[in-house]
Each structure stands twice: as C-alpha cells, then as structure tokens.
Amino acid sequence: MQKINDIEEMYESLGISKKVLEFGKQAELKLKERFEAIDRTAEYNQLKVIGAMQKNRVSEGCFHYASGYGYDDQGRDTLEKVYADVFHTEATLVRPQIACGTHALALALGANLRPGDELLSPAGKPYDTLEEVIGIRPSAGSLAEYGITYRQVDLKPDGSFDYENIEKAIHEKTKLITIQRSKGYQTRPSFSVAQIGELIAFVKKIKPDVICMVDNCYGEFVETIEPSDVGADMVVGSLIKNPGGGLAPIGGYVAGRTDLIENCGYRLTSPGLGREVGASLGVMQSFYQGLFLAPTVVASALKGAILAANLYESLGFPVVPDGSESRHDIIQAVELGTPEGVIAFCQGIQAAAPVDSYVTPEPWAMPGYDSDVIMAAGAFVQGSSIELSADGPIKPPYAVYFQGGLTWPHAKLGILMSLEHMVRKGLVQI
C-alpha cells in the first residue's frame, strides 16, 4: 500500500523532477501567511454566498429543467435574485444564453448606448476581443457601425489613472464609461476595487448621469467587495470564469441598476419580451453549485498565481503583479521574453491537465485577436479560465498569462510542470 509520504514519487511519476519540486517547495514555504489571508477572504465570501442563497429560499425545485419560452422559470428567477444580493445590486441578468464574457460586455454596451453617444475607456486599450465590438478594428455589427463613437485615455507610465486627461475627455456625449478591472493581454497592474471606486467617484463628480460599467472578469471573490459596492452602475462577467466555480458549462451575467438590466434583457431577447423569456435548459444546478463553490475555487487559483509569481520572479523574469503585491484578480502575467518561452510554459500547463494532457498546444490565428495566440486549457468546460489554463499572444513582450485552478494541488502541479518544461528546453536554469 502506498504511503502518504510517497508524494515525491507521485510528482516524479507525473514528470516533475526532484530539482523542480524542491525549488517549488522553497518558494511555497515563504507563502504561508499570504495563503492564510486568502483563506480568510474565501471564508467571508463563502458566507456571503450562503447568506444570499438562504435569503432567497433556494430549494431543490430551483434545479428543475425548464424549456420553451421559460416563463416562470423558478430556478432562473431565483438565481438572479441571489446574484443581486451577492453583488448588492438592484437587478441582474444571469443566463446560459450569454455565450461568454465578450458577449456579456457587448450586450451591456449595445443595450445602453445609442447612436450619437460616446463610449470612454479611462484605462487605456480594452481587451483584444472588445476591439471589434467597439469598432477599433472594423467588424460587422460593431458599435461604430451604429454611430457610437469611442475615446480612450491611456494610463500613466506607472499604471495609474490619468485623472487630468480623463476630465478633459468627458463631455456632453459621454454616455458610458467602461473600466476593465483585469489586465487582459497587457502587463499593467490590475485595479483594486478601491481604485475603481475612486475613479467612479471622480467621473460622477464631473458628470453624475454617466453610466459606469466594470468588466469584472477574473476579479469576482478575489476581495470581500465588488465594484458594485463602490458605485459601479453595471458589473459584467462570465460564468466560465470565477463565479461559475468550474461547474457552469456556459453563461454570463450583468448586475446593476434595474433600468440598465432591463435594457440588457431587451437586447438579449427582444423588445417587449426582455427578461421574461429564456429557459434555463437544465443548467441551473451547475449555476447554483458553481456559485456556491466559487469563493474557495478562486482562493485556489489565487494561491497558484502567487506561487507562479514568486517562482518566476526568483528566476529573473518580470512578473505582474510581483511576488509580494496584493491581488485584485486571478491572472498572473510572466514576461518570458521569447516565443519559445511562451510556448514551453503553455505546453507545461497542458501536460498537467486532467483532460487532454497528451495534447501539445501550438500558436494559431484565433478569432478576435490581431496575432497568433497559444492557449493551454485541459479543462472540463471548453475555454473555462477558472480552470487551470495559460495563454498569450505571440508578440512582444512575449508574456504568458496564467490563471485558474479548481484546486490548490492542481494549480501547484501546473506551475511546477510549466517550469519543468522550461528547464527541459534549456530556457531556464535552477
């Protein structure tokens, strides 16, 4: 019978050398206090989710299959009340008909902007897939085709908001301000909820009726508060990221002011129908259970991100955030400096996966991006980035973006395997 102290042999059987394992152990030993703080945040958020479920009397009946028009879909309607209580908003739209995070953002923007309005991004360039939604890169059906203009204010060199130029950019046509919490495919810092709150207060002082929308992807449950707690009119995200807890098979959410969410409902379905239709089609148990697990799943992903930052920083690679900074999302950027480094890292993550571990990821021309992209994700849900995954565009500064991990042991294995592949290919020495 195998003994518990044979764990080193288990790692070795999965392809982790003793040298890499020992290197990881030394980094992990220094992180005990940080990991304890993450667990306290997860505990708070777990209680918040349970409280919202109890308040709204979630029952077994909420998991029943609903089809057709979806009128009186108990599970769907109750879940949206739960999300509203978790995010402290007036209303929410939480639907499997929302295909992904980009779709949720496009929905919120298209629902609440009209021809002649202007969209402002005070945090610089948005995530790559939004460029075609907005019309920065021409695309059929973009906001630009509907006469909606766009302006952005780049961040200062230190990654902070350029308040002086933001004030100059706001004018009578500025209808909606979009704030991307996470870094996306950039090496800027992600924003804390407090920083987002300060920005919202600043722009509301200039123009009180401006709509402030936060792209909350990768940020849910990282802190004990959300952007909706500090003045955001809408927060938007994907259920195959943090709030789905790895169980939601599809879906997205928009949480915020009732009038804005009503507009989103009409945009998602049809004027006159709105949120009344849209059957849940049997996914409700996964949505509820995923939300229930989300705080502890996010904690595992955060621990993995912090270990990755410390390991690669100690090897001389620039990392964002660095190994000691506070965390505001689950993404860890590592500047590897070469295409070979990005590819080896991602191939290591894939090799550690429970699904498709035998597959070798390669860069390809992925829709919505302006360069080849490599993605590693041996996931139970295709494209789920709350599961252990890594990706990056094959262009300077050749940064890889690591995120996810449904459990801490799996996140740890993935990081060690990424380093193992770098070592084997002679890209790093330990």
TORKOL-4160 file (C-alpha; in steps of 0.2 Angstrom, whole numbers, padded with zeros to 4 digits, m for minus):
430
<pt num="1" X="0000" Y="0000" Z="0000"/>
<pt num="2" X="0007" Y="0017" Z="m0005"/>
<pt num="3" X="0011" Y="0028" Z="0010"/>
<pt num="4" X="0006" Y="0047" Z="0011"/>
<pt num="5" X="0025" Y="0052" Z="0012"/>
<pt num="6" X="0027" Y="0045" Z="m0006"/>
<pt num="7" X="0021" Y="0061" Z="m0013"/>
<pt num="8" X="0038" Y="0065" Z="m0021"/>
<pt num="9" X="0036" Y="0049" Z="m0030"/>
<pt num="10" X="0019" Y="0054" Z="m0036"/>
<pt num="11" X="0026" Y="0070" Z="m0043"/>
<pt num="12" X="0040" Y="0061" Z="m0051"/>
<pt num="13" X="0028" Y="0049" Z="m0059"/>
<pt num="14" X="0019" Y="0064" Z="m0067"/>
<pt num="15" X="0035" Y="0071" Z="m0074"/>
<pt num="16" X="0041" Y="0083" Z="m0061"/>
<pt num="17" X="0060" Y="0081" Z="m0057"/>
<pt num="18" X="0066" Y="0082" Z="m0039"/>
<pt num="19" X="0076" Y="0098" Z="m0043"/>
<pt num="20" X="0060" Y="0107" Z="m0049"/>
<pt num="21" X="0050" Y="0100" Z="m0034"/>
<pt num="22" X="0062" Y="0106" Z="m0022"/>
<pt num="23" X="0063" Y="0123" Z="m0030"/>
<pt num="24" X="0044" Y="0124" Z="m0028"/>
<pt num="25" X="0044" Y="0119" Z="m0010"/>
<pt num="26" X="0056" Y="0133" Z="m0005"/>
<pt num="27" X="0045" Y="0146" Z="m0013"/>
<pt num="28" X="0029" Y="0139" Z="m0005"/>
<pt num="29" X="0037" Y="0139" Z="0012"/>
<pt num="30" X="0038" Y="0158" Z="0012"/>
<pt num="31" X="0019" Y="0160" Z="0007"/>
<pt num="32" X="0010" Y="0153" Z="0022"/>
<pt num="33" X="0004" Y="0170" Z="0029"/>
<pt num="34" X="m0002" Y="0175" Z="0012"/>
<pt num="35" X="m0011" Y="0159" Z="0009"/>
<pt num="36" X="m0020" Y="0161" Z="0026"/>
<pt num="37" X="m0026" Y="0178" Z="0022"/>
<pt num="38" X="m0033" Y="0171" Z="0005"/>
<pt num="39" X="m0042" Y="0158" Z="0015"/>
<pt num="40" X="m0050" Y="0172" Z="0027"/>
<pt num="41" X="m0056" Y="0181" Z="0011"/>
<pt num="42" X="m0064" Y="0165" Z="0004"/>
<pt num="43" X="m0072" Y="0161" Z="0021"/>
<pt num="44" X="m0080" Y="0179" Z="0021"/>
<pt num="45" X="m0086" Y="0177" Z="0003"/>
<pt num="46" X="m0092" Y="0159" Z="0006"/>
<pt num="47" X="m0104" Y="0166" Z="0020"/>
<pt num="48" X="m0110" Y="0180" Z="0009"/>
<pt num="49" X="m0115" Y="0167" Z="m0005"/>
<pt num="50" X="m0123" Y="0156" Z="0008"/>
<pt num="51" X="m0132" Y="0170" Z="0015"/>
<pt num="52" X="m0139" Y="0176" Z="m0002"/>
<pt num="53" X="m0145" Y="0158" Z="m0006"/>
<pt num="54" X="m0154" Y="0156" Z="0011"/>
<pt num="55" X="m0162" Y="0174" Z="0010"/>
<pt num="56" X="m0169" Y="0169" Z="m0007"/>
<pt num="57" X="m0175" Y="0152" Z="m0001"/>
<pt num="58" X="m0166" Y="0142" Z="m0014"/>
<pt num="59" X="m0174" Y="0125" Z="m0015"/>
<pt num="60" X="m0172" Y="0108" Z="m0024"/>
<pt num="61" X="m0186" Y="0115" Z="m0036"/>
<pt num="62" X="m0174" Y="0128" Z="m0042"/>
<pt num="63" X="m0164" Y="0114" Z="m0051"/>
<pt num="64" X="m0179" Y="0108" Z="m0062"/>
<pt num="65" X="m0177" Y="0108" Z="m0080"/>
<pt num="66" X="m0186" Y="0122" Z="m0089"/>
<pt num="67" X="m0189" Y="0123" Z="m0108"/>
<pt num="68" X="m0198" Y="0133" Z="m0122"/>
<pt num="69" X="m0201" Y="0151" Z="m0118"/>
<pt num="70" X="m0196" Y="0149" Z="m0100"/>
<pt num="71" X="m0210" Y="0159" Z="m0092"/>
<pt num="72" X="m0210" Y="0157" Z="m0073"/>
<pt num="73" X="m0193" Y="0148" Z="m0073"/>
<pt num="74" X="m0191" Y="0147" Z="m0054"/>
<pt num="75" X="m0173" Y="0142" Z="m0054"/>
<pt num="76" X="m0168" Y="0156" Z="m0066"/>
<pt num="77" X="m0178" Y="0170" Z="m0057"/>
<pt num="78" X="m0171" Y="0164" Z="m0040"/>
<pt num="79" X="m0153" Y="0164" Z="m0046"/>
<pt num="80" X="m0154" Y="0181" Z="m0052"/>
<pt num="81" X="m0160" Y="0187" Z="m0035"/>
<pt num="82" X="m0146" Y="0178" Z="m0027"/>
<pt num="83" X="m0133" Y="0186" Z="m0038"/>
<pt num="84" X="m0141" Y="0203" Z="m0035"/>
<pt num="85" X="m0139" Y="0200" Z="m0016"/>
<pt num="86" X="m0121" Y="0194" Z="m0018"/>
<pt num="87" X="m0116" Y="0209" Z="m0029"/>
<pt num="88" X="m0128" Y="0221" Z="m0019"/>
<pt num="89" X="m0137" Y="0227" Z="m0034"/>
<pt num="90" X="m0155" Y="0231" Z="m0039"/>
<pt num="91" X="m0156" Y="0218" Z="m0053"/>
<pt num="92" X="m0146" Y="0205" Z="m0063"/>
<pt num="93" X="m0146" Y="0195" Z="m0079"/>
<pt num="94" X="m0138" Y="0178" Z="m0077"/>
<pt num="95" X="m0141" Y="0167" Z="m0092"/>
<pt num="96" X="m0135" Y="0152" Z="m0102"/>
<pt num="97" X="m0139" Y="0162" Z="m0117"/>
<pt num="98" X="m0125" Y="0174" Z="m0114"/>
<pt num="99" X="m0111" Y="0164" Z="m0123"/>
<pt num="100" X="m0095" Y="0171" Z="m0115"/>
<pt num="101" X="m0088" Y="0187" Z="m0106"/>
<pt num="102" X="m0086" Y="0196" Z="m0123"/>
<pt num="103" X="m0104" Y="0193" Z="m0127"/>
<pt num="104" X="m0109" Y="0199" Z="m0109"/>
<pt num="105" X="m0099" Y="0215" Z="m0112"/>
<pt num="106" X="m0106" Y="0218" Z="m0130"/>
<pt num="107" X="m0123" Y="0215" Z="m0123"/>
<pt num="108" X="m0122" Y="0228" Z="m0109"/>
<pt num="109" X="m0114" Y="0241" Z="m0121"/>
<pt num="110" X="m0126" Y="0238" Z="m0135"/>
<pt num="111" X="m0141" Y="0239" Z="m0124"/>
<pt num="112" X="m0137" Y="0255" Z="m0116"/>
<pt num="113" X="m0128" Y="0265" Z="m0129"/>
<pt num="114" X="m0137" Y="0274" Z="m0144"/>
<pt num="115" X="m0132" Y="0282" Z="m0160"/>
<pt num="116" X="m0123" Y="0298" Z="m0156"/>
<pt num="117" X="m0117" Y="0293" Z="m0139"/>
<pt num="118" X="m0099" Y="0291" Z="m0134"/>
<pt num="119" X="m0090" Y="0277" Z="m0125"/>
<pt num="120" X="m0075" Y="0281" Z="m0115"/>
<pt num="121" X="m0061" Y="0270" Z="m0108"/>
<pt num="122" X="m0051" Y="0279" Z="m0095"/>
<pt num="123" X="m0040" Y="0263" Z="m0093"/>
<pt num="124" X="m0032" Y="0263" Z="m0110"/>
<pt num="125" X="m0035" Y="0249" Z="m0123"/>
<pt num="126" X="m0048" Y="0236" Z="m0118"/>
<pt num="127" X="m0046" Y="0218" Z="m0120"/>
<pt num="128" X="m0042" Y="0212" Z="m0138"/>
<pt num="129" X="m0059" Y="0204" Z="m0142"/>
<pt num="130" X="m0068" Y="0221" Z="m0137"/>
<pt num="131" X="m0059" Y="0230" Z="m0151"/>
<pt num="132" X="m0070" Y="0223" Z="m0164"/>
<pt num="133" X="m0086" Y="0225" Z="m0153"/>
<pt num="134" X="m0082" Y="0244" Z="m0151"/>
<pt num="135" X="m0075" Y="0246" Z="m0169"/>
<pt num="136" X="m0057" Y="0250" Z="m0165"/>
<pt num="137" X="m0054" Y="0236" Z="m0178"/>
<pt num="138" X="m0068" Y="0236" Z="m0191"/>
<pt num="139" X="m0080" Y="0222" Z="m0189"/>
<pt num="140" X="m0098" Y="0219" Z="m0195"/>
<pt num="141" X="m0111" Y="0225" Z="m0181"/>
<pt num="142" X="m0098" Y="0235" Z="m0171"/>
<pt num="143" X="m0104" Y="0250" Z="m0161"/>
<pt num="144" X="m0095" Y="0261" Z="m0173"/>
<pt num="145" X="m0107" Y="0255" Z="m0187"/>
<pt num="146" X="m0121" Y="0261" Z="m0176"/>
<pt num="147" X="m0114" Y="0279" Z="m0175"/>
<pt num="148" X="m0107" Y="0276" Z="m0157"/>
<pt num="149" X="m0090" Y="0284" Z="m0155"/>
<pt num="150" X="m0076" Y="0279" Z="m0144"/>
<pt num="151" X="m0062" Y="0288" Z="m0135"/>
<pt num="152" X="m0049" Y="0281" Z="m0123"/>
<pt num="153" X="m0037" Y="0289" Z="m0110"/>
<pt num="154" X="m0021" Y="0279" Z="m0108"/>
<pt num="155" X="m0014" Y="0275" Z="m0091"/>
<pt num="156" X="0001" Y="0284" Z="m0084"/>
<pt num="157" X="0018" Y="0275" Z="m0086"/>
<pt num="158" X="0016" Y="0269" Z="m0068"/>
<pt num="159" X="m0001" Y="0261" Z="m0072"/>
<pt num="160" X="m0011" Y="0274" Z="m0063"/>
<pt num="161" X="m0026" Y="0283" Z="m0070"/>
<pt num="162" X="m0023" Y="0300" Z="m0079"/>
<pt num="163" X="m0036" Y="0310" Z="m0070"/>
<pt num="164" X="m0031" Y="0326" Z="m0078"/>
<pt num="165" X="m0034" Y="0319" Z="m0096"/>
<pt num="166" X="m0049" Y="0309" Z="m0091"/>
<pt num="167" X="m0058" Y="0325" Z="m0085"/>
<pt num="168" X="m0054" Y="0333" Z="m0102"/>
<pt num="169" X="m0061" Y="0318" Z="m0111"/>
<pt num="170" X="m0078" Y="0318" Z="m0103"/>
<pt num="171" X="m0091" Y="0329" Z="m0112"/>
<pt num="172" X="m0109" Y="0330" Z="m0116"/>
<pt num="173" X="m0109" Y="0315" Z="m0127"/>
<pt num="174" X="m0100" Y="0304" Z="m0115"/>
<pt num="175" X="m0114" Y="0291" Z="m0111"/>
<pt num="176" X="m0105" Y="0276" Z="m0104"/>
<pt num="177" X="m0088" Y="0273" Z="m0096"/>
<pt num="178" X="m0080" Y="0256" Z="m0096"/>
<pt num="179" X="m0067" Y="0251" Z="m0084"/>
<pt num="180" X="m0058" Y="0234" Z="m0086"/>
<pt num="181" X="m0053" Y="0228" Z="m0069"/>
<pt num="182" X="m0041" Y="0214" Z="m0075"/>
<pt num="183" X="m0025" Y="0217" Z="m0086"/>
<pt num="184" X="m0030" Y="0207" Z="m0101"/>
<pt num="185" X="m0016" Y="0204" Z="m0113"/>
<pt num="186" X="m0006" Y="0219" Z="m0105"/>
<pt num="187" X="0007" Y="0220" Z="m0092"/>
<pt num="188" X="m0001" Y="0234" Z="m0082"/>
<pt num="189" X="m0007" Y="0231" Z="m0065"/>
<pt num="190" X="m0025" Y="0225" Z="m0062"/>
<pt num="191" X="m0036" Y="0238" Z="m0052"/>
<pt num="192" X="m0042" Y="0235" Z="m0034"/>
<pt num="193" X="m0060" Y="0238" Z="m0030"/>
<pt num="194" X="m0054" Y="0254" Z="m0020"/>
<pt num="195" X="m0045" Y="0261" Z="m0035"/>
<pt num="196" X="m0061" Y="0258" Z="m0046"/>
<pt num="197" X="m0072" Y="0266" Z="m0033"/>
<pt num="198" X="m0060" Y="0282" Z="m0033"/>
<pt num="199" X="m0061" Y="0283" Z="m0052"/>
<pt num="200" X="m0080" Y="0281" Z="m0052"/>
<pt num="201" X="m0082" Y="0295" Z="m0039"/>
<pt num="202" X="m0071" Y="0306" Z="m0049"/>
<pt num="203" X="m0081" Y="0304" Z="m0066"/>
<pt num="204" X="m0098" Y="0305" Z="m0057"/>
<pt num="205" X="m0092" Y="0322" Z="m0049"/>
<pt num="206" X="m0089" Y="0328" Z="m0067"/>
<pt num="207" X="m0105" Y="0320" Z="m0075"/>
<pt num="208" X="m0117" Y="0312" Z="m0062"/>
<pt num="209" X="m0128" Y="0304" Z="m0075"/>
<pt num="210" X="m0114" Y="0295" Z="m0084"/>
<pt num="211" X="m0115" Y="0276" Z="m0084"/>
<pt num="212" X="m0100" Y="0267" Z="m0076"/>
<pt num="213" X="m0098" Y="0249" Z="m0081"/>
<pt num="214" X="m0085" Y="0237" Z="m0075"/>
<pt num="215" X="m0078" Y="0222" Z="m0084"/>
<pt num="216" X="m0077" Y="0211" Z="m0068"/>
<pt num="217" X="m0069" Y="0196" Z="m0077"/>
<pt num="218" X="m0056" Y="0187" Z="m0067"/>
<pt num="219" X="m0060" Y="0198" Z="m0052"/>
<pt num="220" X="m0075" Y="0191" Z="m0043"/>
<pt num="221" X="m0072" Y="0185" Z="m0025"/>
<pt num="222" X="m0054" Y="0190" Z="m0025"/>
<pt num="223" X="m0058" Y="0204" Z="m0012"/>
<pt num="224" X="m0073" Y="0205" Z="0000"/>
<pt num="225" X="m0081" Y="0218" Z="m0010"/>
<pt num="226" X="m0085" Y="0220" Z="m0028"/>
<pt num="227" X="m0086" Y="0236" Z="m0040"/>
<pt num="228" X="m0104" Y="0237" Z="m0037"/>
<pt num="229" X="m0101" Y="0241" Z="m0019"/>
<pt num="230" X="m0091" Y="0256" Z="m0024"/>
<pt num="231" X="m0103" Y="0264" Z="m0036"/>
<pt num="232" X="m0102" Y="0254" Z="m0052"/>
<pt num="233" X="m0119" Y="0255" Z="m0062"/>
<pt num="234" X="m0116" Y="0239" Z="m0070"/>
<pt num="235" X="m0103" Y="0224" Z="m0067"/>
<pt num="236" X="m0101" Y="0211" Z="m0080"/>
<pt num="237" X="m0093" Y="0194" Z="m0081"/>
<pt num="238" X="m0093" Y="0176" Z="m0087"/>
<pt num="239" X="m0099" Y="0161" Z="m0078"/>
<pt num="240" X="m0084" Y="0150" Z="m0085"/>
<pt num="241" X="m0073" Y="0162" Z="m0075"/>
<pt num="242" X="m0074" Y="0165" Z="m0057"/>
<pt num="243" X="m0092" Y="0165" Z="m0052"/>
<pt num="244" X="m0096" Y="0148" Z="m0061"/>
<pt num="245" X="m0084" Y="0139" Z="m0049"/>
<pt num="246" X="m0079" Y="0127" Z="m0063"/>
<pt num="247" X="m0096" Y="0119" Z="m0064"/>
<pt num="248" X="m0106" Y="0132" Z="m0075"/>
<pt num="249" X="m0105" Y="0125" Z="m0093"/>
<pt num="250" X="m0109" Y="0142" Z="m0101"/>
<pt num="251" X="m0116" Y="0158" Z="m0097"/>
<pt num="252" X="m0113" Y="0176" Z="m0091"/>
<pt num="253" X="m0120" Y="0189" Z="m0080"/>
<pt num="254" X="m0124" Y="0208" Z="m0079"/>
<pt num="255" X="m0128" Y="0215" Z="m0062"/>
<pt num="256" X="m0133" Y="0233" Z="m0059"/>
<pt num="257" X="m0146" Y="0246" Z="m0059"/>
<pt num="258" X="m0164" Y="0240" Z="m0064"/>
<pt num="259" X="m0166" Y="0251" Z="m0079"/>
<pt num="260" X="m0149" Y="0246" Z="m0086"/>
<pt num="261" X="m0153" Y="0227" Z="m0083"/>
<pt num="262" X="m0170" Y="0229" Z="m0091"/>
<pt num="263" X="m0161" Y="0236" Z="m0107"/>
<pt num="264" X="m0149" Y="0221" Z="m0107"/>
<pt num="265" X="m0164" Y="0210" Z="m0106"/>
<pt num="266" X="m0172" Y="0218" Z="m0121"/>
<pt num="267" X="m0156" Y="0217" Z="m0130"/>
<pt num="268" X="m0153" Y="0199" Z="m0126"/>
<pt num="269" X="m0170" Y="0193" Z="m0131"/>
<pt num="270" X="m0182" Y="0205" Z="m0139"/>
<pt num="271" X="m0191" Y="0222" Z="m0136"/>
<pt num="272" X="m0207" Y="0218" Z="m0127"/>
<pt num="273" X="m0200" Y="0202" Z="m0120"/>
<pt num="274" X="m0184" Y="0205" Z="m0111"/>
<pt num="275" X="m0180" Y="0195" Z="m0095"/>
<pt num="276" X="m0197" Y="0186" Z="m0095"/>
<pt num="277" X="m0191" Y="0173" Z="m0108"/>
<pt num="278" X="m0176" Y="0162" Z="m0110"/>
<pt num="279" X="m0177" Y="0145" Z="m0102"/>
<pt num="280" X="m0163" Y="0138" Z="m0091"/>
<pt num="281" X="m0162" Y="0121" Z="m0101"/>
<pt num="282" X="m0156" Y="0111" Z="m0086"/>
<pt num="283" X="m0141" Y="0120" Z="m0081"/>
<pt num="284" X="m0147" Y="0128" Z="m0065"/>
<pt num="285" X="m0140" Y="0116" Z="m0053"/>
<pt num="286" X="m0122" Y="0119" Z="m0061"/>
<pt num="287" X="m0125" Y="0138" Z="m0060"/>
<pt num="288" X="m0130" Y="0137" Z="m0041"/>
<pt num="289" X="m0117" Y="0124" Z="m0036"/>
<pt num="290" X="m0104" Y="0133" Z="m0046"/>
<pt num="291" X="m0108" Y="0150" Z="m0037"/>
<pt num="292" X="m0108" Y="0141" Z="m0020"/>
<pt num="293" X="m0090" Y="0134" Z="m0024"/>
<pt num="294" X="m0083" Y="0150" Z="m0032"/>
<pt num="295" X="m0076" Y="0158" Z="m0016"/>
<pt num="296" X="m0065" Y="0143" Z="m0012"/>
<pt num="297" X="m0061" Y="0139" Z="m0030"/>
<pt num="298" X="m0055" Y="0157" Z="m0033"/>
<pt num="299" X="m0044" Y="0155" Z="m0017"/>
<pt num="300" X="m0035" Y="0140" Z="m0025"/>
<pt num="301" X="m0032" Y="0150" Z="m0041"/>
<pt num="302" X="m0025" Y="0165" Z="m0031"/>
<pt num="303" X="m0013" Y="0153" Z="m0022"/>
<pt num="304" X="m0007" Y="0146" Z="m0039"/>
<pt num="305" X="m0005" Y="0164" Z="m0046"/>
<pt num="306" X="0005" Y="0169" Z="m0031"/>
<pt num="307" X="0016" Y="0154" Z="m0032"/>
<pt num="308" X="0019" Y="0157" Z="m0050"/>
<pt num="309" X="0024" Y="0175" Z="m0047"/>
<pt num="310" X="0037" Y="0170" Z="m0034"/>
<pt num="311" X="0044" Y="0156" Z="m0043"/>
<pt num="312" X="0047" Y="0165" Z="m0060"/>
<pt num="313" X="0052" Y="0182" Z="m0051"/>
<pt num="314" X="0066" Y="0172" Z="m0042"/>
<pt num="315" X="0072" Y="0166" Z="m0059"/>
<pt num="316" X="0073" Y="0184" Z="m0065"/>
<pt num="317" X="0058" Y="0186" Z="m0076"/>
<pt num="318" X="0047" Y="0201" Z="m0074"/>
<pt num="319" X="0030" Y="0197" Z="m0067"/>
<pt num="320" X="0014" Y="0207" Z="m0065"/>
<pt num="321" X="0009" Y="0208" Z="m0051"/>
<pt num="322" X="0025" Y="0204" Z="m0042"/>
<pt num="323" X="0028" Y="0191" Z="m0029"/>
<pt num="324" X="0023" Y="0202" Z="m0014"/>
<pt num="325" X="0009" Y="0214" Z="m0021"/>
<pt num="326" X="m0009" Y="0212" Z="m0016"/>
<pt num="327" X="m0020" Y="0203" Z="m0028"/>
<pt num="328" X="m0035" Y="0210" Z="m0037"/>
<pt num="329" X="m0038" Y="0196" Z="m0050"/>
<pt num="330" X="m0033" Y="0178" Z="m0053"/>
<pt num="331" X="m0022" Y="0182" Z="m0068"/>
<pt num="332" X="m0003" Y="0181" Z="m0067"/>
<pt num="333" X="0007" Y="0189" Z="m0081"/>
<pt num="334" X="0025" Y="0182" Z="m0084"/>
<pt num="335" X="0036" Y="0191" Z="m0097"/>
<pt num="336" X="0046" Y="0176" Z="m0104"/>
<pt num="337" X="0055" Y="0187" Z="m0117"/>
<pt num="338" X="0054" Y="0174" Z="m0132"/>
<pt num="339" X="0041" Y="0165" Z="m0142"/>
<pt num="340" X="0049" Y="0149" Z="m0136"/>
<pt num="341" X="0047" Y="0153" Z="m0118"/>
<pt num="342" X="0028" Y="0157" Z="m0120"/>
<pt num="343" X="0026" Y="0140" Z="m0130"/>
<pt num="344" X="0035" Y="0130" Z="m0117"/>
<pt num="345" X="0026" Y="0137" Z="m0102"/>
<pt num="346" X="0009" Y="0134" Z="m0110"/>
<pt num="347" X="0014" Y="0116" Z="m0115"/>
<pt num="348" X="0019" Y="0113" Z="m0097"/>
<pt num="349" X="0002" Y="0119" Z="m0091"/>
<pt num="350" X="m0007" Y="0107" Z="m0104"/>
<pt num="351" X="0004" Y="0092" Z="m0098"/>
<pt num="352" X="m0003" Y="0095" Z="m0081"/>
<pt num="353" X="m0021" Y="0094" Z="m0086"/>
<pt num="354" X="m0034" Y="0081" Z="m0081"/>
<pt num="355" X="m0041" Y="0082" Z="m0098"/>
<pt num="356" X="m0031" Y="0082" Z="m0115"/>
<pt num="357" X="m0015" Y="0081" Z="m0106"/>
<pt num="358" X="m0007" Y="0072" Z="m0121"/>
<pt num="359" X="m0011" Y="0087" Z="m0132"/>
<pt num="360" X="0003" Y="0099" Z="m0137"/>
<pt num="361" X="m0004" Y="0116" Z="m0139"/>
<pt num="362" X="0003" Y="0127" Z="m0153"/>
<pt num="363" X="0000" Y="0145" Z="m0158"/>
<pt num="364" X="m0014" Y="0149" Z="m0170"/>
<pt num="365" X="m0024" Y="0163" Z="m0178"/>
<pt num="366" X="m0038" Y="0163" Z="m0165"/>
<pt num="367" X="m0054" Y="0174" Z="m0170"/>
<pt num="368" X="m0054" Y="0191" Z="m0162"/>
<pt num="369" X="m0035" Y="0193" Z="m0160"/>
<pt num="370" X="m0023" Y="0203" Z="m0170"/>
<pt num="371" X="m0009" Y="0190" Z="m0168"/>
<pt num="372" X="m0006" Y="0171" Z="m0166"/>
<pt num="373" X="m0012" Y="0166" Z="m0149"/>
<pt num="374" X="m0007" Y="0150" Z="m0139"/>
<pt num="375" X="m0019" Y="0143" Z="m0127"/>
<pt num="376" X="m0017" Y="0129" Z="m0114"/>
<pt num="377" X="m0033" Y="0123" Z="m0106"/>
<pt num="378" X="m0036" Y="0104" Z="m0102"/>
<pt num="379" X="m0052" Y="0109" Z="m0095"/>
<pt num="380" X="m0069" Y="0100" Z="m0091"/>
<pt num="381" X="m0078" Y="0115" Z="m0099"/>
<pt num="382" X="m0070" Y="0121" Z="m0115"/>
<pt num="383" X="m0062" Y="0138" Z="m0113"/>
<pt num="384" X="m0065" Y="0139" Z="m0094"/>
<pt num="385" X="m0052" Y="0150" Z="m0087"/>
<pt num="386" X="m0056" Y="0147" Z="m0069"/>
<pt num="387" X="m0049" Y="0130" Z="m0073"/>
<pt num="388" X="m0030" Y="0129" Z="m0074"/>
<pt num="389" X="m0025" Y="0137" Z="m0090"/>
<pt num="390" X="m0012" Y="0149" Z="m0098"/>
<pt num="391" X="m0012" Y="0158" Z="m0114"/>
<pt num="392" X="m0003" Y="0173" Z="m0123"/>
<pt num="393" X="m0001" Y="0182" Z="m0139"/>
<pt num="394" X="0015" Y="0178" Z="m0149"/>
<pt num="395" X="0021" Y="0196" Z="m0150"/>
<pt num="396" X="0032" Y="0206" Z="m0139"/>
<pt num="397" X="0035" Y="0207" Z="m0124"/>
<pt num="398" X="0031" Y="0188" Z="m0126"/>
<pt num="399" X="0021" Y="0187" Z="m0110"/>
<pt num="400" X="0011" Y="0172" Z="m0104"/>
<pt num="401" X="m0005" Y="0174" Z="m0094"/>
<pt num="402" X="m0008" Y="0161" Z="m0081"/>
<pt num="403" X="m0024" Y="0159" Z="m0072"/>
<pt num="404" X="m0036" Y="0147" Z="m0063"/>
<pt num="405" X="m0035" Y="0130" Z="m0054"/>
<pt num="406" X="m0050" Y="0122" Z="m0047"/>
<pt num="407" X="m0040" Y="0115" Z="m0033"/>
<pt num="408" X="m0023" Y="0121" Z="m0025"/>
<pt num="409" X="m0014" Y="0105" Z="m0028"/>
<pt num="410" X="m0018" Y="0105" Z="m0046"/>
<pt num="411" X="m0013" Y="0124" Z="m0048"/>
<pt num="412" X="0003" Y="0119" Z="m0040"/>
<pt num="413" X="0006" Y="0104" Z="m0051"/>
<pt num="414" X="0003" Y="0115" Z="m0066"/>
<pt num="415" X="0016" Y="0129" Z="m0061"/>
<pt num="416" X="0029" Y="0115" Z="m0057"/>
<pt num="417" X="0026" Y="0107" Z="m0074"/>
<pt num="418" X="0027" Y="0124" Z="m0083"/>
<pt num="419" X="0044" Y="0126" Z="m0075"/>
<pt num="420" X="0049" Y="0108" Z="m0079"/>
<pt num="421" X="0046" Y="0111" Z="m0097"/>
<pt num="422" X="0056" Y="0127" Z="m0097"/>
<pt num="423" X="0070" Y="0118" Z="m0089"/>
<pt num="424" X="0070" Y="0103" Z="m0101"/>
<pt num="425" X="0071" Y="0115" Z="m0116"/>
<pt num="426" X="0086" Y="0124" Z="m0109"/>
<pt num="427" X="0076" Y="0141" Z="m0107"/>
<pt num="428" X="0079" Y="0142" Z="m0088"/>
<pt num="429" X="0091" Y="0135" Z="m0076"/>
<pt num="430" X="0088" Y="0132" Z="m0057"/>
